[in-house]
Amino acid sequence: MVRALRALHQRQGACLTILAYHRVMPIDSLGTYPFDPELISTTPRQFEWQMAHLRRHMNPVSLAQIMAHLDSATPLPPSAIAVTFDDGFSDTYRYAFPILKRYSIPATVFVATGYVDSGEPFWFELATYLVLRVEPGALSIGDSGPAFPTGPSIPERRRSLVRLHELLKGLPNARRLAVVSEWGRRFAAEIEQGAVDLCQPISWAQVREMAAAGIDFGSHSVTHPNLARLEDPDLAWELSESKRVLEAQLQRPVHSLAYPIGTASAFNERVLAAAERAGFRLGVSYISGTNPVNNLRRLELRRHGVRPHIGPSYFRALTTLPAWLD
């Protein structure tokens, strides 16, 4: 079916596809995984098949090539596709990086610089872990707000997690960080020794090794907030400070940005203007979709998120007929 529709799809006009991954890691059972299973994009074995498929049937491009196309009309190859990663987990280095090298796939990793080398879990992963561990009703944001988890079963805890993440993402940045940090202190005894090793952020040594091998790095802010909810000074700091730190560590310019959370409610015209002022020349969202090559929106590029349920047939369609799956 993909082969039959390919010619019709191509007549509609060339498009740029950008894939968004979070984590590539082996997992025996998502049902017993103690952190957020939604962040596991694929296993190393699936990822290797996917990268082999891109190398055989597509034209992987870097974000630098996309910027060159925008800046000087340098043509993109047909069936252009870019690979990106969000957050900056250490498993990107451990599992994805060797495969990217093996198939010579250019890729960009967007890191939240405040977590690099910290050894601390991302705030959203710590919140997830606690929801899955603590007694029902133990977590609350305010005196009059709802308490989580809403029940003891795993399904109840998973449903609680969705709602809790929505509430946390909507909080002012300082309040969100303070709430989750306080939970971490109060329930430190609930965190099993070695558990945090499953969601370690990347280190600067790993970042530099990957960069030396050709992997690009971009900003994902400092603390992974909802940028649209920040006051102007905090917004400017999250963008400029992350860029400054990355450039200091890499000793090269950093031009690209992935908006944390990345949905339509997480960036707006004010955020786009701030990103441009900070010196970013390319911005990617987490809004699913393709990008018409003849009308690329430099700071609002769309990406297709990769999920573990995406098998080979769907992945072929996703990369060959992406506009049909928007």
PyMOL commands that set and color helices and strands:
alter all, ss='L'
color gray80, all
select helices_A, chain A and resi 2-11+30-32+37-39+44-57+63-72+90-102+123-131+154-169+173-186+188-190+195-199+204-212+227-229+232-250+269-278+293-295+312-320+322-325
alter helices_A, ss='H'
color red, helices_A
select strands_A, chain A and resi 15-21+23-24+40-42+59-60+80-87+107-111+139-140+147-148+216-219+256-258+282-284+291-292+304-305
alter strands_A, ss='S'
color yellow, strands_A
deselect
rebuild
show_as cartoon
